[in-house]
Amino acid sequence: MLGSTKQKGRLNHMKNKKAVKILALVLAVSACAIFILTGMGSASAENASPDLVTSATKSGESNGQTTSSDDALQREGELFTERDLEQAADLSQAVTLTLSDGKTITVSEEGVYLLQGASRNTTVVVDAEETAKVQLVLDGVSMVNDSFPCIYVKSADKVFVTTSADSSLSVTGSFSADGDTNTDGVIFSRDDLVLNGTAMLTISSSENGVVCKDDLKVTGGSYSIDAASKCLEANDSIRIADGSFTLTAGTDGLHAENGDDDSKGYIYLAGGSFSIQAGDDGIHANAFIRIDGGNYTIRAAEGIESTYIQINDGTIRIDSWDDGINAARKSSAYSVCVEINGGDITISMGAGDTDGIDSNGNIIVNGGCINITGNSSFDYDGTAQYNSGTIVVNGQQLSTIPNQMMGGGQPGSGMGGGRGGRRE
């Protein structure tokens, strides 16, 4: 359990109150989280203690699918390290690098590097040992490139991009490849990447803003990203502890997807402030999305989409012209479900074949406040459980979860066959 002695020990070593608050939130949510048991474990649902029996098991789902987001996050171990959460870099032994037009800067050794100046068609390349931790501190830099990333991580264990003064990065033309690597982000990393700091980072891209082929973490700082495709993209995970985000995306604001392992490709959001305008999905993950806090204003075709969506806390405002929240089969590793345990959720949909909360599987409401305005409030193909919380649809408070049906089904009947905006 995340509330173990080991986790408590980590708290004792945190160096600032923000770090303590973030990890305390993770501990508190995990201590009362709902687990999803499957036939893959050593204990059956019948023999499990009550706190380990999951909502999916209670609703009769025993199709051999997977663990919950809580189980997955426990397997990950420490979600944010102490250094991830530190917003100011130790510059006592930093190497200063001054940008100049047309020159590539290669960082090959572990350490802290202070970047200064303005340049055009310059790339900072990190090509270090696989065990190296490299920190790039952006001290008021301005970089504009025609066709290649401003920051390109080819090899390292982990790279920190830390803002100490407002900085801007931009790629204006079509991205060119590096051998077999199709670079397609202003910041492009093949290894773990952490964004943090105390200032604003502005990114403009003809394709993607930040791309990470491993785990992408953001723990602080402010970000204004305008991308023709995705603003933040990662293969294994996107984990956000804090930060301020203004995201304008041609496709998705946040996108996590792993084509080789569909148990990965998840998004974990512990906090932060988000304003997202997206042409497709505001927040998209193939495996699961878990929201434990934060403030979200999303205007998109679909606000939040994943296989398993768990909302435990936070203030979420979604204005969509398709579905507000959509659980669809993106991963074979997780049950298709929308689970709401807390939070303040307001969803407004456009006219037509749209749904406020649409699940190709189940919907479980254990708490929180859900306020939906639109033609169809809920649509589900499996079962719906309403255990606690407040549901308001078009100004009317409900005591059940209705179901928008095809073929004459009545709202609240619990029958399958929903007709959600994008049935996937």
C-alpha positions, 0 to 999 in steps of 0.5 A, spaced: 500 500 500 502 507 498 500 508 506 506 503 508 512 505 512 516 506 506 512 511 503 511 515 510 519 515 510 519 519 504 515 524 506 520 525 512 525 527 507 521 532 503 525 539 502 519 543 501 511 544 503 509 543 496 512 537 496 509 534 502 502 537 500 503 533 493 505 526 496 500 527 502 495 527 497 497 521 493 497 517 500 490 520 502 487 518 495 490 511 495 489 509 502 481 509 500 482 508 493 477 502 490 481 496 487 479 492 481 480 485 482 480 480 477 481 472 476 489 474 474 490 475 482 491 470 487 485 472 491 478 471 489 473 477 490 469 472 495 475 471 499 478 479 499 477 484 504 471 489 503 476 494 502 479 490 496 473 489 492 472 493 487 467 497 484 468 493 477 467 486 481 461 489 485 458 490 478 459 483 476 465 485 471 469 479 471 472 478 464 479 477 466 481 484 465 486 488 469 488 492 475 485 499 477 489 505 476 491 504 484 494 498 482 498 500 476 501 506 480 503 502 486 507 498 481 510 504 478 513 506 485 515 513 486 511 517 482 515 524 483 522 524 486 525 529 491 529 532 485 523 532 480 519 536 485 525 541 486 523 548 482 530 551 483 536 548 480 543 548 484 547 552 480 553 552 484 557 548 479 553 549 473 556 550 466 554 556 462 552 555 455 551 561 451 546 560 444 548 562 438 545 562 431 546 555 427 550 552 432 549 545 435 550 544 443 552 537 445 551 535 452 555 529 453 556 529 461 551 529 467 551 535 470 547 542 471 547 547 465 545 554 464 542 556 458 542 563 456 542 568 450 537 568 443 539 563 437 536 561 430 537 554 428 540 552 434 539 545 437 541 543 444 543 535 444 543 531 450 547 525 448 550 522 455 551 515 458 544 511 460 545 513 467 546 520 467 542 525 469 542 532 466 539 539 468 538 544 463 536 551 466 533 556 461 535 563 463 531 567 459 532 563 452 529 564 446 530 559 440 527 559 433 528 553 429 526 552 422 525 544 422 529 541 428 527 540 435 530 546 440 532 541 445 533 534 443 535 528 448 538 522 444 540 519 451 540 519 458 537 516 464 533 523 465 533 530 463 530 536 467 528 542 463 527 547 468 525 555 467 529 560 471 526 566 467 521 566 462 523 563 455 521 561 449 522 555 444 519 555 437 519 550 430 516 553 424 517 548 419 516 541 417 520 537 422 526 533 419 528 526 421 535 524 425 536 517 422 531 513 424 528 517 429 522 522 426 523 528 431 516 531 431 516 536 437 520 542 439 522 538 445 523 531 443 526 526 448 527 519 447 528 518 455 525 520 461 523 528 461 521 532 467 519 539 466 519 544 472 521 551 474 519 558 477 518 561 470 514 561 464 516 557 458 512 558 451 512 553 446 510 554 438 510 548 434 508 546 427 507 539 429 507 537 437 510 541 443 513 536 447 514 529 446 517 524 450 518 517 448 518 514 456 515 518 462 514 525 462 513 529 468 511 536 470 511 538 477 511 546 477 512 552 472 508 555 467 507 553 460 503 556 454 503 551 448 501 552 441 501 546 437 498 544 430 498 537 433 499 535 440 501 539 446 504 534 451 505 527 448 508 521 451 509 513 450 509 511 457 506 516 462 504 523 463 505 525 470 503 532 473 504 534 480 503 542 479 503 547 474 499 552 470 498 550 463 495 554 457 494 549 451 492 550 444 492 543 440 490 542 433 489 535 436 490 533 443 492 537 449 495 531 453 496 525 449 499 518 452 499 512 448 504 506 448 503 502 441 508 496 444 505 495 451 498 497 452 498 497 459 502 503 459 500 510 456 497 513 462 496 520 465 496 521 472 494 528 474 495 530 482 494 538 481 495 544 477 491 549 473 489 547 466 486 551 460 485 547 454 483 548 447 483 542 443 481 540 436 480 533 438 481 530 445 483 535 451 486 529 455 487 522 452 490 516 454 490 509 451 490 505 458 487 510 464 486 517 466 486 518 474 485 525 476 486 526 484 486 534 483 487 540 479 483 545 476 481 544 468 477 548 463 477 544 457 474 546 450 474 540 445 471 535 441 471 530 447 474 533 454 477 526 457 478 520 453 481 513 455 479 506 457 479 507 464 477 514 467 477 515 475 476 522 477 477 522 485 478 530 486 478 536 482 474 542 479 473 540 471 469 544 466 468 541 459 465 544 453 465 539 448 461 538 441 462 530 441 462 527 448 464 530 455 467 524 458 468 518 454 471 511 456 472 506 450 476 500 448 483 503 447 487 498 451 486 490 453 489 491 460 484 495 463 476 495 464 472 500 460 469 504 465 468 511 468 469 511 475 467 518 479 469 518 487 469 526 488 470 532 484 466 538 481 464 536 474 461 541 469 459 538 462 456 542 457 455 539 450 453 541 443 447 539 440 446 532 436 449 525 437 453 527 443 453 525 451 455 528 457 459 521 460 459 516 455 462 509 457 462 503 452 463 499 459 460 501 466 459 507 469 460 508 477 459 514 481 461 514 488 461 521 490 462 528 487 458 533 484 456 532 476 452 537 473 451 536 465 447 540 460 445 537 453 441 533 449 444 526 452 447 526 459 449 519 460 450 513 455 453 506 457 453 499 454 454 495 461 452 497 468 451 503 472 452 504 479 450 510 483 452 510 490 453 517 492 454 524 490 450 529 486 447 528 479 444 534 476 442 534 469 439 540 465 437 543 472 434 537 475 437 533 480 437 525 479 437 519 484 439 515 478 443 514 472 439 515 466 441 511 460 441 514 453 438 509 448 437 506 441 431 503 439 426 505 444 430 504 451 427 508 457 432 512 461 434 509 467 433 502 464 440 500 465 439 496 458 445 497 454 446 499 447 448 506 448 448 511 442 454 515 444 457 520 439 463 516 438 462 509 439 469 506 439 
